Amino acid sequence: MNIYLIRHGETDWNSVRKYQGRMDIELNAKGIDEANSVGNKLESYNIDCIYSSTLKRAMRTAEIINSYVSAGTINPTDEIIELNLGEWEGRTWDEIQVEYKEFLKTWMTNRVKVKIPGGESYGDAEIRGINFLRNLVNSCNYENVVVVSHGALIAAVLCSILSIDANHEGNFRVDNCSINHIYYDKEEDKFTVITLNDISHLRKK
């Protein structure tokens, strides 16, 4: 099974580097354009179905993709909703570095287990994401599936598949409307990352 993990398109909060988490922010004009670009890219991929986070920015991205691939009804699920960023939602990284200076000393070295104040840990997101993929591959026989989710959730899942400690998730990027292609081999019961952060369809603009 081919699974295409797609991060949603850009929002106004993305553009000013505000942490969103569970805040339900809409796509901006650039994000809509990005969603159209990735939809156009996926048009020839013979997509069988689409799953999406229930947040508006993901669902809108999924709807735009579906207008190109005609995969039928979009399947919304909270299992792939973004990492709960608790008190950090609505703040920039610069603000967080000032307001949570002491906490960051612990979190930066153990974000797998340490929960963001009022939110989740990366380990929590990893468990949700991998459980979703396990349920997906065990419950359907589709060949090509699109999953529209969020940056931190996708990064946590990729770290798990690549056997990378999530403390190092910043060593790679998951850009808006990037394609992260995972292949699941049923006989070997194994997930393999085929491509990571493919944004070639966005660079053509």
Disulfide bonds with the S-S distance in Angstrom:
none
